[in-house]
Structures are given as structure tokens and as C-alpha cells.
Amino acid sequence: MDDQTRTELEAAAFRRLVAHLQARTDVQNIDLMNLAGFCRNCLSKWYRAAAEERGVEISDAAAREQIYGMPYDEWKALHQREATAEQQAAFQQANTH
């Protein structure tokens, strides 16, 4: 496979992942962190870093909007719930090792 095709496939898979996460607003970031070690915020940071590596300036807010599909504060107001004690404990345990 040539590099251009690989890049196009990777980009398509990334767009599908982002669309999936935008549709699955029931899945909280803490759930993603506890199960996979990354969340929507991580993706937005990786997106911004990739832009900066290519000389493209993008703010944290703009990068988050690309991942969340709306301004972050709006997403939080509509979809984010308080983390349960169990979720917080799992997060703490995963991040102390």
C-alpha cells in the first residue's frame, strides 16, 4: 500500500471514530479513560498537536469542537454527568500505577 492510500484510510478511520464518539454521547469521557486510557479530550489534544506539527495554529477550543461536534461547554451542559464514586475510584487506580 502506498503512503497516500494509507494516509487516506487512516483519515477515514479517524473521521469515523470521531463521528461514532459524537453519536455516543451516553459514553462519558471517564468511561473511555477507565477502559481505554484516552478520551475525547485526548483526541482533541492529539488533533491540535498534529496541526501544530504542520504549522497550523488551532486553539484548544477549536480542536475540541472538531472532536465534540459542538463547543465543549455546550457538550458538557448537554451530555456530561457527574462521575460516580466507582468511576472516580477506577480512574484513580488506573492512574496511580
Residue pairs with C-beta under 8 A, 6 or more apart in sequence:
1 9
17 43
18 43
18 66
18 67
18 69
21 27
21 40
21 43
21 67
22 67
22 68
22 69
25 75
25 78
25 79
26 79
28 80
28 81
28 83
28 87
29 39
29 40
29 41
29 80
30 39
30 83
30 87
30 88
30 91
31 87
32 38
32 39
32 40
33 39
33 91
33 94
34 87
34 90
34 91
34 94
37 94
40 64
40 67
40 68
41 64
41 67
43 67
44 60
44 63
44 64
44 66
44 67
44 68
45 60
45 63
47 58
47 63
47 66
47 67
48 58
48 59
48 60
48 63
51 57
51 58
51 63
52 58
61 71
61 72
64 71
64 72
65 71
65 72
68 75
69 75
70 78
83 91
